[in-house]
Amino acid sequence: MVHAFLIHILRASNAEDTGLCRVLYSCVFGAEKSPDDPRPHGEERDRLLCNEQILAVARQVESMCQLQQQASGRPPADLQSQSLDESVHLQEAPGGAFHLAAGDPFQELRTVVWQGVISLGFALVLDAHENLLLVESTLRLLSCLLDHLQCSIWARHSGAWL
């Protein structure tokens, strides 16, 4: 089961902006509530917990993307230097999967499948037993659709029609 989908900005590892990771979009399916906390749960508290979990995933995806770029020997600014008119080869885009231990930040063990396209990170948070090949191809499809939409918007803005 998919628990969350998020899109966030990927910053270069040498970026001058050392602020927090910026999440552009997130959708959570069935938010968790902390059972260890004796205080009453309210909507605001649950929303803050959910936001913290999403930010933790986004930071880890950003770190994984930076590590993968460093290991491949590519300059850290490769993702940020691509412009809208350059074609993005999704097979060459950085991506991967990692596990989140129970309690960090979710109550149960979760798997995150991610992909970096241009300067955006896409991530799906799922149960640990999900079919990773199917999830990865779904994530690539979503990235491809967004890239196509972005190119269509850019073409309309510049006066050309695809």
Residue pairs with C-beta under 8 A, 6 or more apart in sequence:
1 29
1 126
1 127
1 130
2 29
2 124
2 125
2 126
2 130
2 135
3 28
3 29
3 30
3 106
3 110
3 125
3 126
3 127
4 26
4 27
4 28
4 29
4 53
4 54
4 57
4 123
4 124
4 125
5 26
5 27
5 122
5 123
5 124
5 125
6 23
6 25
6 26
6 27
6 54
6 57
6 58
6 121
6 122
6 123
6 125
7 23
7 24
7 25
7 26
7 120
7 121
7 122
7 146
8 21
8 22
8 23
8 24
8 58
8 61
8 62
8 120
8 121
8 123
9 21
9 22
9 24
9 119
9 120
9 121
10 61
10 62
10 65
10 79
10 80
10 116
10 119
10 120
10 121
11 17
11 21
11 62
11 80
11 119
12 66
12 76
12 77
12 79
12 80
13 66
13 69
13 70
13 76
14 76
14 77
20 55
21 55
21 58
21 59
21 62
23 54
23 55
23 58
24 120
26 54
28 50
28 53
28 54
31 46
31 47
31 49
31 50
32 49
32 50
32 53
32 106
32 107
33 41
33 46
33 49
34 41
34 49
34 107
35 107
39 45
52 105
53 105
53 106
56 104
56 105
57 100
57 105
57 112
57 123
57 125
58 121
58 123
60 98
60 100
60 112
61 112
61 114
61 116
61 121
61 123
62 121
64 96
64 98
64 114
65 79
65 94
65 114
65 116
65 121
66 76
68 94
68 96
69 75
69 76
69 78
69 79
69 94
70 76
72 94
79 94
79 116
79 117
79 118
79 119
80 118
80 119
82 88
82 118
82 119
84 118
84 150
84 151
84 154
85 154
88 117
88 118
88 147
90 115
90 117
90 140
90 143
90 144
90 147
93 115
93 116
93 117
93 143
94 115
94 116
95 113
95 114
95 115
95 116
95 136
95 139
95 140
96 113
96 114
97 111
97 112
97 113
97 114
97 132
97 136
98 111
98 112
98 114
99 109
99 110
99 111
99 112
99 128
100 106
100 109
100 110
100 111
100 112
100 125
101 109
102 108
102 109
106 125
108 127
108 128
109 128
110 125
110 126
110 127
110 128
111 125
111 126
111 127
111 128
111 130
111 132
112 123
112 124
112 125
112 126
113 123
113 124
113 126
113 132
113 135
113 136
113 139
114 121
114 122
114 123
114 124
114 139
115 121
115 122
115 123
115 136
115 139
115 140
115 143
116 122
117 143
117 146
117 147
118 147
120 146
122 139
122 142
122 143
122 146
124 135
124 138
124 139
126 135
151 162
152 162
155 161
155 162
